[in-house]
Amino acid sequence: MAESQEDEENLDPTATLHRARAGRVRLKLVVLSGPEAGHNLTLEPREYVIGKAPTCDVVLTDKAISRQHLKLEVGEESVRAIDMESRNGSFYEGLRFSQMDLRPGSVITLGNTEIKIAPEDTRERSLLLSSRNRFGGLVGASRKMREAFTLLERMAAGGADVLIQGETGTGKEGCAEALHTESPRKEGPFVIVDLAGVPPSLVESELFGHVKGAFTGAQGDRAGAFERANGGTVFLDEIGELPMDIQPRLLRVLERRQVKRVGANDYRTVSVRVIAATHVDLEGAVQAGKFRRDLFHRLAVLRVTLPPLRERPEDIPLLIDTMLELSGRPPSALSDQTRALLAQYPWPGNVRELRNVVEQVVSLGEEALPAMDPLPGEGANKGTGPDLDLPFKEAKEKLIEGFERDYLKGLIERCEGNISRASREAGIDRVYLRKLLRKHGLDQKATGGAGDDAGHQE
Ligand SMILES: Nc1ncnc2c1ncn2[C@@H]1O[C@H](COP(=O)(O)OP(=O)(O)OP(=O)(O)O)[C@@H](O)[C@H]1O
């Protein structure tokens, strides 16, 4: 079975380990290249011999592999690889080894065959959705965000490194911070390195530190982000900006948890969880040769993607209410008309842009609302712009009426008339939803009378 990119998504080593202890789900061995590329095998806690001989537990027909090449000692929580004095050797990151411990994500090479140790696919598609509509400072009631919160809750409890992907303003930094504050490392430091903001010549010193005189301007010893984050979490923002020449050094730190300051000879051991984020397509960067594949695999053992706001407009009301609450304003600080306009805009700058607009309107008044035409093909009113023949107020109301009708019609159809579900998905109060449905003559389509929500727990 070929290993798909999805195999690496949404995995939680903590859950994997819990299940491993319970004797259910374990690690798997995946053959990435060579004649058996695509094969994989779930590993039980026992020994496996890998080689060309038909008596081996894992038979690889690659001619450059010895008959008995490598032994794997699979424990409950670890995999030890022992080279069986093979002729051509076993390699890890280009270095020959005789014995080493492998972690989920490690790739080793035997002959012309690459093998990866990966967590068994622990995704359960019927995974219970998080009942929470927030995670740290992030809020969201949409299915997509609650799915992300479910995943993040599980990831936070474990110590594995995480890669967060998402467009600008989708909350990657907030997500990293929450992963830290919800984790057992929460008492430790949270150190942020914005790799887009550090000149390439200083990246290595910023990450790993330097000793006095290591380069012009290094007037004293300085600890890098990894050392400063010892016992806590380091957040590497915009990881796609990491210069190529530093990438092998970061990979080494991720593998061994040891850092060497620029100009020093000794390594220092650190206990750090690494969370990286990027708004660029890192896999594309790997294809283009701008980002090392091995580093990508190491960073992406656990991955979460924050969806853009245009894919979850039902989160907008909750986001607005949260923003108003944070600034000490009541929900009435924004009129229904303005809310409706905000809810139909596709928000290319995502939540950050929404926050800026809400702040602007709340402090300067609704006249300060910038022109927000839905992008072509986006939003609920595609093709129907404002009626310029009407006075501003009436044109705005007409547009909003149209938006409300289209939105509610689509919503109630999607929710098959179930008001509880519709109110939950749209993030609006049930009473208000009924009122709106009545106003647009759509209440006939909605099922469930007064008792439809009785006892329903969200
Ligand atoms: N789901 C959310 N709930 C509440 N606030 C959010 C949410 N997502 C983002 N924000 C807010 O939006 C702003 C931008 O978020 P953040 O800086 O985390 O985004 P980012 O993805 O890291 O952006 P960039 O890629 O530009 O660095 C912050 O003020 C953050 O609090």
Ligand as a Chemical Component Dictionary entry (heavy atoms), coordinates in Angstrom:
data_LIG
# 
_chem_comp.id                   LIG 
_chem_comp.type                 NON-POLYMER 
_chem_comp.pdbx_formal_charge   0 
_chem_comp.three_letter_code    LIG 
# 
loop_
_chem_comp_atom.comp_id 
_chem_comp_atom.atom_id 
_chem_comp_atom.alt_atom_id 
_chem_comp_atom.type_symbol 
_chem_comp_atom.charge 
_chem_comp_atom.model_Cartn_x 
_chem_comp_atom.model_Cartn_y 
_chem_comp_atom.model_Cartn_z 
_chem_comp_atom.pdbx_ordinal 
LIG N1  N1  N 0 -9.695  31.518 15.422 1  
LIG C1  C1  C 0 -9.353  32.701 15.947 2  
LIG N2  N2  N 0 -10.009 33.169 17.014 3  
LIG C2  C2  C 0 -9.705  34.373 17.550 4  
LIG N3  N3  N 0 -8.751  35.179 17.082 5  
LIG C3  C3  C 0 -8.062  34.757 16.036 6  
LIG C4  C4  C 0 -8.324  33.503 15.405 7  
LIG N4  N4  N 0 -7.482  33.347 14.372 8  
LIG C5  C5  C 0 -6.723  34.457 14.354 9  
LIG N5  N5  N 0 -7.068  35.302 15.331 10 
LIG C6  C6  C 0 -6.494  36.637 15.591 11 
LIG O1  O1  O 0 -6.058  37.128 14.337 12 
LIG C7  C7  C 0 -4.795  37.781 14.463 13 
LIG C8  C8  C 0 -3.787  37.077 13.579 14 
LIG O2  O2  O 0 -3.514  35.794 14.120 15 
LIG P1  P1  P 0 -2.068  35.125 14.056 16 
LIG O3  O3  O 0 -0.991  36.182 14.225 17 
LIG O4  O4  O 0 -2.052  33.994 15.009 18 
LIG O5  O5  O 0 -2.079  34.638 12.544 19 
LIG P2  P2  P 0 -0.934  33.954 11.688 20 
LIG O6  O6  O 0 -1.578  32.851 10.940 21 
LIG O7  O7  O 0 0.214   33.606 12.582 22 
LIG O8  O8  O 0 -0.546  35.088 10.677 23 
LIG P3  P3  P 0 0.824   35.302 9.846  24 
LIG O9  O9  O 0 0.996   34.141 8.918  25 
LIG O10 O10 O 0 0.591   36.567 9.103  26 
LIG O11 O11 O 0 1.909   35.408 10.876 27 
LIG C9  C9  C 0 -4.459  37.724 15.947 28 
LIG O12 O12 O 0 -4.898  38.916 16.537 29 
LIG C10 C10 C 0 -5.254  36.560 16.451 30 
LIG O13 O13 O 0 -5.549  36.719 17.809 31 
# 
loop_
_chem_comp_bond.comp_id 
_chem_comp_bond.atom_id_1 
_chem_comp_bond.atom_id_2 
_chem_comp_bond.value_order 
_chem_comp_bond.pdbx_ordinal 
LIG N1  C1  SING 1  
LIG C1  N2  SING 2  
LIG C1  C4  DOUB 3  
LIG N2  C2  DOUB 4  
LIG C2  N3  SING 5  
LIG N3  C3  DOUB 6  
LIG C3  C4  SING 7  
LIG C3  N5  SING 8  
LIG C4  N4  SING 9  
LIG N4  C5  DOUB 10 
LIG C5  N5  SING 11 
LIG N5  C6  SING 12 
LIG C6  O1  SING 13 
LIG C6  C10 SING 14 
LIG O1  C7  SING 15 
LIG C7  C8  SING 16 
LIG C7  C9  SING 17 
LIG C8  O2  SING 18 
LIG O2  P1  SING 19 
LIG P1  O3  DOUB 20 
LIG P1  O4  SING 21 
LIG P1  O5  SING 22 
LIG O5  P2  SING 23 
LIG P2  O6  DOUB 24 
LIG P2  O7  SING 25 
LIG P2  O8  SING 26 
LIG O8  P3  SING 27 
LIG P3  O9  DOUB 28 
LIG P3  O10 SING 29 
LIG P3  O11 SING 30 
LIG C9  O12 SING 31 
LIG C9  C10 SING 32 
LIG C10 O13 SING 33 
# 
